[in-house]
């Protein structure tokens, strides 16, 4: 809990500084918009964090958002359904939105399952598999959409879905509510179940975990399946939030936001460390930082530089504390 406490303290400090510099930070409109973004980014960041705990990585999430987004728009709105020749039979077709949602989430889960298969069965490196996914899914998004921007028009026939994806519950964005529910469920799974213990064991030492009887293939593959599932859910919400999906740019760098939130929240890229609370706090910290950059009038060209510097300082501080703790344990055992 020491890492989570440190992140929470930094978050409180940033909120205080931002509120003092800009009173607009605490306005209802700004808080609601920030909460909505926290929900959007937090959902897929949890998936990225689970993968990182096993010592893996998923670089394909942003491109998956582009592919899932254009397919979502083309299935929901017949006006947008200019499918390529081999799928031209779908042109002008109208599908019930519940079936479309299931199809999009199912496709995301299927892509995650494919990643898990290549990594655990074919024994390819996670970096290579998901990097190829990053390139392939982006290319497929541009091909399927004929490189045209897709949208949802007047949302005729699926108004309920659009309101559910962009609406609020008692003044709280639905995306944030979903993140809270998902975080509670995943906290129980990760920190209070045998599966969670196996997950940490695989991340710390995969070979030792295998010799102790843990099905390491199944554990590792399950995290990529979960990441794909959460990418499907987040992809739908992000598509409705932007209301416009450009296949060449939609979701760019989102995978890095997910990885940064997880690492900033205490997930070690070496595997075996991390927590759901830390991932959520990391996501909130990144969004508050982005909000700070906007409210303080810092040039947008420097926003990535500011975020990169803060992340580097946070990880550096964590590493220094870890090294100090190891040094203290070594001295204690020697004595």
N, C-alpha and C positions, 0 to 999 in steps of 0.2 A: 504493500500500500504506500510505501515511501515515494515511489515514482508518481503515483496518482496524486498524492498530496502536493508534491512539487509542481505538477502540471496545473492543479487546481489553484494553487497560490499564484502562479504566473498568470493564469486566466483572470483571476480577481484583480490583480494589479493592472493588467491591460484594460479591463473594463473600467476601472477607476480613472485611469489616465485618459481614456477615450471620452468618458462622460464629462470629465473636467474640461477637456479641449473642445468638445462639441456636444452641447446639450441635446442635439437632435438624436444622439445615440440612444437615449432612453425613451424616445417617442414610440408610441404604440405601433405606428407604421413601420419604423425601422426594426423594432424588435420582432414584429411578425414576419417581415421579409427575411431577417437573419435566421429566425427559427425555421422558416420554410427551407432555406438553403442548407441549414444544419441537417434537417431531415433527409433531404435529397442526397447529400454527400455521405451522411453517416450510414445509410443503408448499405451502400456498396463498399464502404470502408470497412465495415465489419467482415464482409466476405474476404477482402484483401488481407485483413489482419489474421483471419483464421488460416489462410494459406501461408502467411509469413511465419506463423507459430510453428508450422511443420518444417520450416527451413526453405520453403518455396517462394515463388513470386508470380504474380499475374499481371502482365503488361497489356493484355488484350481488351480490358474493360471499356476504355474509351471508344475503340472501334466497334465493339459490340453494341454500344449505345447508338452509333450511327446506323448500323445494319438493322437492329431491332426497331429503331425509330422510323426509318423509311418504310419498312415492311408494315409496321403498325398503321401508319398514315394511309398506305396503299390498300390495306385490307378494310379499314374503317370507312374511307371516303372513296366512292367509285370514281369521282372526278380526278383523283390522284393516281388511279390504277393503270398507268401506262406501262404494263409489264413487258419484259423482253419477249422475243418471239416464242421461245420454248415454254413460256408461261402465259402466252397471250389469251388463253382460254379463261383467265381470271379477270380480264379487262371488263370493267363495268359491273363486276359482281359486287353484291352487298352482303356482308356477313354480320351476324349478330355480335355485338360487342363483347358479351361474356366469352364466346368462343374465341374471339380474336385475342383477348387478354390471356386466356389459357394457352393459346398457340404461341404467343410471344414469350411468356414465362417458360413454357415448355421448350422453346427453341434455345433460350438462354441456358436452361438446365442441360439440354443436349450438348451444347457447345462446351460447357464446363465438364460434362462427362467425357467428351472426346479428349479434352486436355488431360484429364485424369488418366485415361487409358494410355495415351502416348507416354506420359511421364512414368506411370507405375508398371506398365506391361512391356512397352517398347523400350523403356529405359532411356528416354530422351531427357535432356536437361530442361527444367521448367522455364528458364530464361529463353531458350531457343523456341520451345513450343509456343509460348505465349507471345513472343516477338513475332513469330510467323503469323499467329492469330491477329495481332495488331495490324499487320500489313494486309493479310487476306481479307479480313472482315471489312476493312475500310475500302478495299478495292471492290468487294462484292456490293457494298452499299452504293458505291458510285455506279456500278454496272446495272444493278437492279433498277435504280431510279433514273437511269440514263443521265446521271450527274445533274439532275434537276432538284431544286429545293422542294421539299414536301411539307404539307401542313394539314390542318384539320378543318379549314373553312369555317362554316357556321355550326359545325358539330351536329348537324342534323342526323337524328337517329341514335346518337350516343351522348346526348346532353348530360345524362346522369353520370356517365363515366367521367366526362370532363369536369363536372362539378366536384365529383369525389376526389379527383386527382389534384385539383387546384383549390378546393374549398377549405373551410375551417370548422372546427368543433369548439363551441364556446370561446371563440376568439383565438383559438390555437390552430395553426395550420395542420391539416391532416397528415402531411408528410412527417411533421415532428411527432405527432401522436403515434404514427406507424413505427418510427424509430424507437420511441420509448417502449412500445410493446415488444418489438423485435429484440431490443437490448435486454429486456428482462428475461425473455425466453432464452436467448443465447448466453446470458450470464449463468443461468441454471445449467444449461448444457455444458458449458465450458468449465465451470468451477464446482459443480455439484454432481457430476455423473462420472461413471467409469470411462465413457467415451472421452470426456475432457482430460482425464488423467492420462489416458493412452495418447491423446494428441500432444500433450506436453512431453511425454516420454519419447515419442517419435522425433519430435523437434530437437530434443537434447542429444539423443544418440539413437539413430535409426537402427543400426546394427544390433545394439544391446537390446532395444525394444523388441526386435524380431526374435532374438534368441530367448527372450523372456516369454514368448508365446503370443505377442501382439501381432495381429494381422496388419502390418505396416502399409501394405499396398492399399488395403481397403480404407485405412484411416487417411492416408494422403489423398487418395482419389476423392474421398467424401468432401474434402475441403474445396477442391476445384468444382465439384458439383454444386456445393453450397454457394460458392462465389458466382457461378453461372446463374443460379436461381435468383440470387439477390441482384445481380446485374439485370436480369429480366424485369424484376419488380421496379428497380430504380430507373431502368431505361424507359419504362412507360411513364413514370412520374416526371422524369426530366423532359421527355418529348412534349408532354402537355404543358409543362412550365415554360418552355421556350416557345411552344406553339409553332415552331418552324424548324425543320430538320434539313440542314445543308449537309449532304453526305460527305463532302470534303473537309468539313470543319466541326461538325457536331460531335461533342464529346472529346475534343482534342485535350490532351493532358489530364483528363479525369482520372486515368489510372495512376498518375503520379500524385494527384491529390489524395487518393485512397491510400497509397503506400506511405505518403508523408504523414497522414493522420495516424496511421497505425504505428509507424516508427516513432513519431513524436509522442504517442501515447504509451510507449514502453515496449512495443514489440521489437524483438531483436531480429535482424536479418539473418543471424546465425541460427535462429530457431530456438524453440523451447521456452520463450518468455513472451508475456503479453497478457492483457486482460480486456474484457469488454468495456469496463469503466474507462480504462486508459484510452481505448480507441475512440470512444464517444467524446471524451475530454479533448483529445487531439483534434477531432473534427471541429468541435466548438471553437477551439483556440485558433485554428486556421481561418474559420469564417469571421471570427471577431477581428483577427488581424487584417483580413481583406476589407472588412468594414471600416477599420481604423484608417487604412490607406485611402479609402474613398472619402471618408468624412474630413480627414485632415488636409485634403487637397494635394496629397503627394502625387506627382505625375504618374499616370497609368503605366508609362514605360518602365517605371521603377518598381512596380508592384511585385513582379516575380523576384526581383533582386531582394526586396525587403523580406518577402516570405522565405526565400532561400536562406537568407542570413539568420533569421530567427530560428528556423528549423535546424540549421547547422549549430547554432549556439545551444539550443536545447539538447540535441544529441550529444554534443561535446561535453556539456555539463553532466549529462547522465553517465557518459563513459568515464569521466573523471571520478564521479562518486562510486561507480562500480569498481574501478581500479583501487580506490582508497579502501573500500570495504574488503576487497581481496587481500590487500596488503595487511590490513588489520587482522584478518583471520589467519594469515600466514604467521604473523608475529605471535599471535596467541597460541597457535599449535606448536611453534618452536619453543616457546617458553614452557 
